Structures are given as structure tokens and as C-alpha cells.
């Protein structure tokens, strides 16, 4: 029996609606690493190099900022989200 490949959600993030749902679900998790990983998956789905360029970050810096355990600055996260074409909103629960 062959080895299983790791699951790559970026392969399934094919449209804006799926991406929005995916990021919203990640924001509901209390672990901030879940959201960072989700943003990283979306960046891979959209093309990491283009997102790095659009956010004004180097590709390597972008990858480091989106790894579990990273503590990226708020403005870095906003730049990446803007480059992805998404924005955070606040609502009352």
C-alpha cells in the first residue's frame, strides 16, 4: 500500500466564496495559528509570489509570517489580506 499525500486545502480554494467561508471558519477557532495557516493556504491557492509582491513582503518573509507559531504584526496581516482581495469585518454575535 502506498503512502498517503498530505491534504492540501489550497487545491480546493477555487473561488472567492469558498475562500471567504474558509477564512471565516478559521477565524472562529480560538487558536490564532489556525487562521494564519488558513491565510497561508489561500495565499498558496492564489499564488504565493504574487501575494508577496502585492503585500510588499518578500516571498520568504510572507512564508515565515504565515507559519504556525509566528506572531506577525497586525499591519502585515492586513497587507496580506488586502493582497488576497479579502477584508475582515466585525459583527455582533
C-alpha positions as CSV (number, residue, x, y, z in Angstrom):
1,X,0.0,0.0,0.0
2,X,1.4,3.5,-0.9
3,X,1.8,6.4,1.3
4,X,-1.0,9.0,1.6
5,X,-0.2,12.5,0.5
6,X,-0.8,15.3,3.0
7,X,-4.1,17.1,2.5
8,X,-3.6,20.4,0.8
9,X,-6.7,22.7,1.2
10,X,-5.2,25.2,-1.3
11,X,-6.1,22.9,-4.1
12,X,-9.8,23.3,-3.3
13,X,-9.9,27.1,-2.7
14,X,-11.0,27.8,-6.2
15,X,-13.4,30.8,-5.9
16,X,-14.0,33.8,-3.7
17,X,-17.0,32.4,-1.9
18,X,-15.1,29.3,-0.8
19,X,-12.2,31.4,0.3
20,X,-14.4,33.7,2.4
21,X,-16.1,30.7,4.1
22,X,-12.8,29.0,4.7
23,X,-11.3,32.1,6.3
24,X,-14.4,32.8,8.4
25,X,-14.4,29.3,9.7
26,X,-10.7,29.7,10.6
27,X,-11.4,32.9,12.5
28,X,-13.9,31.0,14.7
29,X,-11.1,28.8,16.1
30,X,-9.6,30.3,19.3
31,X,-6.1,29.2,18.1
32,X,-4.6,32.0,16.0
33,X,-2.3,29.5,14.2
34,X,-5.5,28.1,12.6
35,X,-6.2,31.5,10.9
36,X,-2.6,32.0,9.9
37,X,-2.5,28.6,8.3
38,X,-5.7,29.3,6.5
39,X,-4.3,32.6,5.2
40,X,-1.3,30.7,4.0
41,X,-3.4,28.1,2.2
42,X,-5.3,30.9,0.5
43,X,-2.0,32.6,-0.5
44,X,-0.8,29.3,-2.0
45,X,-4.1,28.9,-3.8
46,X,-3.8,32.4,-5.3
47,X,0.0,32.2,-5.9
48,X,2.4,32.9,-3.1
49,X,4.8,35.0,-5.2
50,X,2.0,37.4,-6.4
51,X,0.6,37.7,-2.9
52,X,4.1,38.5,-1.6
53,X,4.6,41.2,-4.2
54,X,1.1,42.6,-3.7
55,X,1.6,42.9,0.0
56,X,5.1,44.4,-0.2
57,X,6.7,41.4,1.5
58,X,9.4,39.1,0.2
59,X,8.2,35.6,-0.5
60,X,10.3,34.2,2.3
61,X,9.1,36.8,4.8
62,X,5.5,36.0,3.8
63,X,6.0,32.3,4.3
64,X,7.6,32.9,7.7
65,X,4.8,35.2,8.8
66,X,2.2,32.6,8.0
67,X,3.8,29.6,9.7
68,X,2.3,28.2,12.9
69,X,3.7,29.9,16.0
70,X,4.6,33.1,14.1
71,X,3.4,36.3,15.6
72,X,3.0,38.6,12.6
73,X,2.3,42.2,13.1
74,X,-1.3,43.3,12.6
75,X,-0.3,45.6,9.6
76,X,1.4,42.6,8.0
77,X,-1.8,40.5,8.2
78,X,-3.8,43.4,6.8
79,X,-1.4,43.8,3.9
80,X,-1.6,40.1,3.1
81,X,-5.4,40.1,3.3
82,X,-5.7,43.2,1.1
83,X,-3.4,41.5,-1.4
84,X,-5.7,38.4,-1.3
85,X,-8.6,40.6,-2.0
86,X,-10.4,39.9,1.3
87,X,-11.1,42.1,4.3
88,X,-12.0,41.4,7.9
89,X,-15.3,42.6,9.2
90,X,-16.9,42.7,12.7
91,X,-20.4,41.6,13.6
92,X,-22.4,41.2,16.7
93,X,-22.9,37.6,17.9
